[in-house]
């Protein structure tokens, strides 16, 4: 389990523009991760 305030692990995701890795944003002041469960569904 990740503790609050700890560094997030690196991961990669497939997007419509190709693969994006969390490490691609290293050095940026702020990065916001948002997860929408069941996005693009009728739920």
N, C-alpha and C positions, 0 to 999 in steps of 0.2 A: 504494500500500500504506500502511496506517496503522501508524505506529510505536508501539511499546509506550510507554505513558504520555502519548500525545498525546490531544487532545480528540476525542471521537467525532463524526462528522458527524450532522446531523439527518436523520431519516427518519420515515415514517409507515407504519403497518400496520393492516390491517382486522382487527378482532376481532369476537367475537359481541356486544359492547357498542357497536360503532361504530369509528370511526377513532381511533387513539392515535398521537401523535407523541412522539418522544424528547424534544423540547423541552418537552413538558408536564411533565417531571420536573425541569426546570432549577431549581436552588436547593435540591433535596433533597440531603442529605449523601451517600447511597449509592444507586446504582441497579444492579441486577444483570440482565444480559441472558443468557437461556438459550435455546439452540437445540437442539431434539431432532430430528435427522434421522430420517425414517421413523416419527415418532411416530404412533400410532393405526394401525399396520400390523402384519401378522404377522411382520415381519422382526425 
